[in-house]
Amino acid sequence: MTTNLFEDFNPISSKQWKQKIQFELDGADYNQTVIWNSPEDIQVKPFYHSDEFTKSASVQTQASEFKICQNIFVHDVEKSINRALNTIERGAESLRFTIQNENTDVQKLLENLPLEGRTVYFHLSFLSIDFVKKLDVISVQKNAIFYCNLDPIGQLARDGNWFTTSDKNNFETLEKISNQTNLPFLSVDLGLYQNSGANITQQIAYSLAHANEYLNRFPASTKTIVFQISVGTNYFFEIAKLRALRMLFKLIAAEYNPDLDCHFLVTPTKRNKTIYDYNVNMLRTTTECMSAILGGADAVANLPYDALYHKDNEFGDRIARNQLLILKHESYFDKVDNPADGSYYIESLTVQLAEKSLALFKDIEANGGFLKLLNDGTIKKKIQESASKEQELFDSKKEVLLGTNKYPNKEDRMKHDLELFPFVKIKPRKTLITPIIEKRLAEKLEQERLELE
């Protein structure tokens, strides 16, 4: 005999829950005590109830499809080949090659790698039609899925200058690439906005407006846009961020091409990472990877715990990859599609972030579009305002990074362990616009500690 235990309990309304909470607060104001306001101006309630649930997010996510991606910076081709083979053998399911020199022998790099059916991303620091043509041919030969992550607007925003090409402008080169190759070639670097301090509403709206600049120019030839996304430590908000971005992109893309798709390549943010008490970075990246998977990432490339201050190394890569392997094969994060569906809290966050981001997107378009506001400094100014607010919270210890601005280990020494310079680099040069600068929250505090060692 089967008994439904829920029949033994009367349903409790949201009003009854609020009355109980108010009683327990012993006279304290409900709104002031248990409701907090996020940087995106979203009021987060202590509980979410079916009584007050009015709208669900129309978005499909497939956690079962996410791939474990390995980042490989290509400097020495032979070493990169060996590293790629090693990481594939140890569980990597896709690869992202960062290539800075267009003279890199990409044929040699890829010819002996097991790429059939495998997704490979190419983050190129240049625009070259011939290079993309080579990749197009190899992808067919290998029966592999290649994405060329070309993002001239992101280059302008990050560097202050466009890519150097023989054409009059970068968009002419992209036009030729679209006409002469079949590879997905457009990308939007959403990570730049996150790592420089933009709040989540800004990240979504700016990336959509950024993508819209490409869609306006290449509506027919664009099949897929790759969003390179960074996720922070605000667990549920980051899940909702990816869902809201996917939902809004589908809405906007439908105006150009109903078959246009987006692809999310996600990595943890650097903004909250630290050089002191660096092992805490593993905890941060674990929850961030969880947010990425539950939010609907197509691929996740984890950030090694020592990426700020060590050169690429086998141990750091192995730990970062194993975090994802554990989430996939031991925690079974890939077993359920649409895992956030039915969560009143995440659904509410998704809808609110989507509404606020869409309103900001429309405002950007009404004022001339993303490129215009990027060129006149408005985008940088708005991000800086958001970043300054977050920095104040960190400096006053209202935003906590354990081991850094709270409970630091005073005996920790890092000066002699820095293989890389982990702070903003000052490089005076002539640029078309003032670039958007990525900066970590802990930089000033860490520099002060290093001076005292």
C-alpha positions, 0 to 999 in steps of 0.5 A: 500500500502506497501512502502519500505522506504530504496528505498528512500536512496542510499546505502553508501559504507564503503569508503564514511563512512571513508571519512566522518569520516576523514573529521570530524577528522579535520586532525587527523590520522584515524588509530591513533584516531578511531582504537584501539588495544585490548590485543589480538592484534585485531584492533577494527574499528569504524564501520563494513560494508558489503563491508568489510565482507568476512567471517562469523563464523560457530557456532550455539548458542541457547539462548532459552536453557540457564538455570538459575543456583544456586551455593550451597556450601555443608557444612551442608547437611540439610542447603544445602537441604533447600537452594536448595528447596528455590532457586528452588521455587524462580526461579533457573532452575539448581543447582551446588553443590560444595562438598569438602568431599567425605563422604558427604551423597549425597543420603540424599542431593538429595532424596527430591529435585525435580530433574526430568528433571533438570540439576545438576552440581557437582563440586567435590574437590576430585576423587572418583569412589564410589561417582560418582557411587552413583550419576549415580544411583541417576540420573537414579532414579530421571530422572535428568541430572547430570554432574560431573565436574572432572578436575584433570588438572585444580586441578594441575594448581590451586593447584600445586598438583594432587588430592590424590587418591589410584591409581598411577595417576589421569588419572587411576581413571578417566579411571575407572570412565569412564568404570564404570559409564555413567555420563559425568565426564570431565570438563575444568576450563576455569575460572582459566585462566580468573581470573588470567589475561589471555587474551581472545586468551589465555583463548580459546587456553589454554582451548582447549589444556587442553581439548585435554589432556583429549580427547587424553586419553579418546576419546571413553568414552567422551560424553560431556565436561563441560567448566566452563567459567568466562566472563569479562566486555568486552561485545562484545569480551566476546560474541565472546569468547564463540562463538569462543570456541564452534566453535573451540571445534567442529573442534577439537572434530570431529577428535576424535568423531563427536558426542562429545559435549561441554556444557558451564556453565558460571559465571561472573569473579571475576577479576574486582569485588571490595569490595569498592562501591560494588553495582557497581558489580551488573552492572558488573555482569549484562552485563557479564551475558548478554554476556554469554547468547548471546554468547551461555551459556547452563547455567549461575550461577551469582555471588552475588555482595557481594561474595568477602567479605560476606559468602553465604547469602539469600539477595545476592543470591536473587539479583543475581538470580533476575538479571537472571530472569529479563534478561530471563522473562522481557528482553526476552533474551531467545527468539532468537537463534543465536542472534549474527548472522549478526552482522558484528562486533561480526562475525569479532571478532569471526573469528579473535579470533578463528584464533588467538586461533587456531594458539596458540593451534597448537603452544602448541601442537607442543611444547609437549602439555598443560601438558608439558607447564604447568609443565615447567611453560610456561603457568603460565609465559604467563598468568603472562605477560598478567596479568601484562599488564592489571594491569599496565592499571588499575594502570594508570587508563587507565582501569577503575573500577568506584568507585575504581580507578576512582571516589572513595567514600573516606567516604566508610568504609569496614574494619568491614564488611569483613566476608571473606578474599578478597585477595590472600592467601599466603599458603607456602607448597610443590607443584609439580608445581607453581600454577596459582594464581587468583588475582583481579585488585583492590587488592593492592589499596583496601589493601592500603585503608583498612590500612588507615581506 
